């Protein structure tokens, strides 16, 4: 079942990269996101997603060694 583990790792890495990029874009170019009403709430949601996928990757790595 190594292919399942490899697929899961790739998926989680992709989601982590996605949310990391969103956070960086959001915080580094606030002019492009001026329509967001609650800047801090949006930034927090992206950080929560980053933390979630980092934690899931760490869990997967601890299971697979």
VENQUICOR-V428300 format. One record per backbone hydrogen bond with DSSP energy under -0.5 kcal/mol. NH is the residue of the N-H (numbers start at 1). CO is the residue of the C=O. E is the energy in kcal/mol with one decimal. If there is no record, write none. Layout:
nh=[NH/NH]
co=[CO/CO]
e=[E/E]
This chain:
nh=[4/5/6/7/8/9/10/11/12/13/14/15/16/17/18/19/20/21/22/23/24/25/26/27/28/29/32/33/34/36/39/42/43/44/45/46/47/48/49/50/51/52/53/54/55/56/57/58/59/60/61/62/63/64/65]
co=[1/1/2/3/4/5/6/7/8/9/10/11/12/13/14/15/16/17/18/19/20/21/22/23/24/25/29/30/31/33/37/38/39/40/41/42/43/44/45/46/47/48/49/50/51/52/53/54/55/56/57/58/59/60/61]
e=[-0.8/-1.6/-2.8/-2.2/-2.5/-2.4/-2.4/-2.4/-2.8/-2.6/-2.1/-2.4/-2.4/-2.3/-2.3/-2.4/-2.3/-2.4/-2.2/-2.3/-2.4/-2.9/-2.7/-2.6/-2.5/-1.8/-1.2/-0.9/-1.1/-1.8/-0.6/-2.1/-2.4/-2.5/-2.1/-1.8/-2.3/-2.7/-1.9/-2.3/-2.7/-2.4/-2.4/-2.2/-2.5/-2.4/-2.2/-2.4/-2.4/-2.5/-2.6/-2.1/-1.8/-2.3/-1.6]
